[in-house]
Amino acid sequence: MRKIQEILRLKHESKLSHEKIAGALGLSKGAVAKYITQARDQGIVWPLPQGQDLASLEERLALPSERRPATGKAEPDFFQIHVELKRKGVTIQLLWEEYVATHGTAAYQYSRFCDLYRQWRQQQKRSMRQ
């Protein structure tokens, strides 16, 4: 959310190019262009009106691929799953079966469960034991 505000601020106050904004914020030029275009199409002006709800701004500027419908599925506790997987004899399938037993029809299917865990694991920062 802060990056969206920064994109708009840098574009309108500092009059920077998309390339310079992208470099300053660590984004691609395409992402910057999409957010600026989306803001223009939504009629969003800078500076933002006082009391502008940041959540509503983010929802208005979310690109269609970023909007996720509510699935009604029970979210697994991936940190706990990660800890449990370190134990001897524990598999991801065993943990998924426990998850399904707990949540029933609100549980993800096995393949989706594995995909979500893999995505979560890739987002975690690696660390070394001290």
GITA-V624947 format. One line per field, one symbol per residue. ss: DSSP state (A for helix, B for strand, O for the rest). psi: psi as a letter, one per 20 degrees, with the letter a starting at -180 (. if undefined). A space follows every 10 residues. Layout:
ss = ???
psi = ???
This chain:
ss = OAAAAAAAAA AAOOOOOAAA AAAAAOOOAA AAAAAAAAAA AAOOOOOOOO OOOAAAAAAA AOOAAAOOOO OOOOOOOAAA AAAAAOOOOO OAAAAAAAAA AAAAAAOOOA AAAAAAAAAA AAAOOOOOOO
psi = ghhgghgggh ghgikqrhgh gghhikrqhg gggghggggg hikpqpqqqp jpohghgggh ipqhiippqp hjqppqnhgh ggghiiqpip rhgghghhgg hgicijqqrg ghggghgggg hhiqpqqqq.
